[in-house]
């Protein structure tokens, strides 16, 4: 009935990567500041924060779900970190608090979605408002700035010249890549994303796998909130809100299908890098911030649209 | 005389692979033509070409001498109606609307539910059947859905009726009634093309046989002049008679009972079922569709939880409701629907083979390279092609079935449960599967096969279990019992009536009464929640009921309501629009700036509405033309619209508005705001659009079953442009009042507002999967969110808590909707009301 040719690998990460390389070459030619260590050190810090969220989101989207509450979890973790700092908890104590709260929030999502079987988009819409509300309530809407220097040092620390923040991002990326591709858990997640019914009929442990993926996403948000606190030297309830859309856009730009069933971790890394490198380059070229927003969003539409056209062109041929 | 249907030299290839090579035939009116052939012979492609879904590469189709354009609309207009195996019905819509909805106004613009109901009733009377007209089709049994599909094709005066395996999921007596109907329709002058794998049926109904093999006509002859051998030769290319099976050797009576089911019950599905299957036995579970066999098998495997009773494997009780416990105990359940339940079509063959044994293949949680293992499996089960990395969907149906069986045999089960293992496979593959089942039993497995095919039952079974209406009514040796008594037990025509309590209810009349339905709905729950909240407010904050605070509540939520109505439209098509906040900012800033230029009011309004519509249409174009998923497309335009707006305004505030525009935000009659009247007007118009126009019903049709909608000639493009354009237009209306109410606007207005809008619609009970949602629910959702916020303010709760309260509200709504859904699932599997089919003769 149907042809026997294999579906080609998604060309999307390649398209995006090629566009990114061209862009880098162009900016490097036009601006001498682009290829400097100082510029890249500034660039990778916010990129690593968004990148961690996007890596978690890659796994979540691969299961056919979505997590809208990431921004609120980051806010709540940061506020919790501030609370720990106020109680003189020390850098380790603060870090543990942020991770614990992040993981806890993720586990709540996991419980409602994985164990009770409620719809991911609805649950995380609710917890987004709920966690966000909690963060605002606990912090009374104020920002906090009394973090110890040992924690703030995280943002400018480096290891043989490579920023530690970037190393954390890359290590997590490798971990997520291996988990998605070779671990039993990763297989379960992808099967669930492809066909929830068939996964259930195959006696796969879906509930615990889903619980795990949302908990991991919460942990990554906790970690991202720490990096953010270290970079900005302050914590606020709404500090993570912008990352939700950036993270989803990064995942999609990287070629992971929004409907689930596949995960392209290297694509996500390229996708997130694109957002921050292009933003940085446009700033160096003197393009106003507002136009940058529009251009980067336009790039998302262009890349996804182009990849769609390439794919349908190939199947029609 | 020109024949009704004439096909000349039709050719079709997918890529380089020819599927049809020069098909020609003619069919006069009043003839039943049986279209036969193995899987992959080209039957489906031919049907799709006749239906206008696929254009042929070459050749022509003539209907009563007139050439037919290759389009769905042209085929429908020419009187061709196709009833696909999946029926292409709209599960979210009523029976009456499914039958007569599209043509209620003669294919015109309007939709009149009462006229549709009358037409549906008339058609059903002509067919001699009764169906519950007001019940959603999704709640009916397959047999009743089949009748609905046929009734629908009759309303559009189909002259050529194409039935694709109409009896595949019907029980014997249901199938017989369908065949009677087919003959009656042919006698009335229709031409019927009938596709089936059941040879006895084909023999009894067809006037002529048309057999396809490898995309060519291998036989075209009158039924009376063709014998079975000729037919077999035409289909398979050889004249070898079907080998008579050698039955599994008689089972020794002392073989151990591997599977023992004891008094298993699940309300509405099966009652007090007890039986055993011994090692080496092939027990076939017979019965009509809906008799509770699949449900029982799934409960044995833990996919459904037993309410009472036990399952033992090899003498040990299996924990109920846990598929993994069942798997560990040595059970394996091979489901009937291989592509939906059994396999992962997009994944590779090796991935599918391993999907039930992953923990066994893995070491310390990591999965090694499984290519060698999978290659061995493929070789052992003769899967073609032998490429383990090929995606599963590229395999033929028979080979998919082999992969499915191999996947479950890899778990080395002791007890194998096979649910309709030969549906949709050709005769050769069927023989192969039967042989395999006998071999497995010979190796000492206990095998339970579910089958509705009486020939298969007699061919395979050492013992037969017959289910009727959820009860096990016969447990006996198959061959000794014989054909007639088994059929009698299946249908209940043997006089052994079950006691009245277990009889399936007649038509579930309660369902069709609107008042009863409303009480059970989510909207009613919402309304109750709102009432409780209002009562609490009356007790603790009587100030709330002051006219001023009530009108402030309405005023404060009118804009949200208008946007929520637009979002409802989008969500009904299973889409989403997250660019609403950005669009609202663009529109409200633009209207203020344009008005401040001294532009006349009428022109300003026109420009604003066009702007909103334009932004919505851009979203629609991205989704419809570039096939970008809605969430991604609108995520992109969210950034683009906002970025361009901020670049244009530079973040400046517009703080003064001309008097005529500010007046939009003033009190009108009854002390209510202009925005409130606008919201009511919009709601009224939208209600008319959704309920009384074909375009509005198309939104529900497309949202409920996109593929079915497309097959009926509903253009997805048009629906998408309508809803996203409508969302843009409504955002423009909302933006006018937004600017007027606030009095000053800026480029950063309404950031994140889209999530409030979506929350309100979701809280109102709309289903994000599309097809379901009401205006009333949306209104209640908005009211509930608004009332909570006012209440918190009146009760002097710090504003910070609003997020917490709103979040909890949404979570509660989600949980309630989740519970409702699982409740629905339980009620929708009630035993099929067979009575409805027996009412009225043909």
Interface residues (C-beta under 8 A of the other chain):
Chain A: X1 X2 X3 X4 X5 X6 X7 X68 X112 X116 X117 X118 X119 X121 X122 X123 X125 X126 X127 X128 X129 X130 X131 X132 X133 X134 X136 X137 X140 X141 X182 X183 X184 X185 X187 X188 X190 X191 X194 X195 X197 X198 X199 X200 X201 X202 X203 X204 X205 X241 X245 X248 X249 X252 X258 X259 X261 X288 X289 X290 X291 X292 X293 X294 X295 X296 X297 X298 X300 X301 X304 X305 X308 X309 X312 X317
Chain B: X14 X15 X17 X19 X39 X40 X44 X45 X302 X303 X323 X324 X326 X327 X333 X335 X340 X341 X342 X343 X344 X345 X346 X347 X351 X355 X356 X358 X359 X362 X365 X366 X367 X385 X389 X390 X391 X393 X394 X396 X397 X407 X622 X626 X627 X628 X629 X631 X632 X633 X635 X636 X637 X638 X639 X640 X641 X642 X643 X644 X645 X646 X647 X650 X747 X752 X755 X758 X759 X762 X768 X798 X800 X801 X802 X803 X804 X805 X806 X807 X808 X809 X810 X811 X813 X814 X815 X817 X818 X822
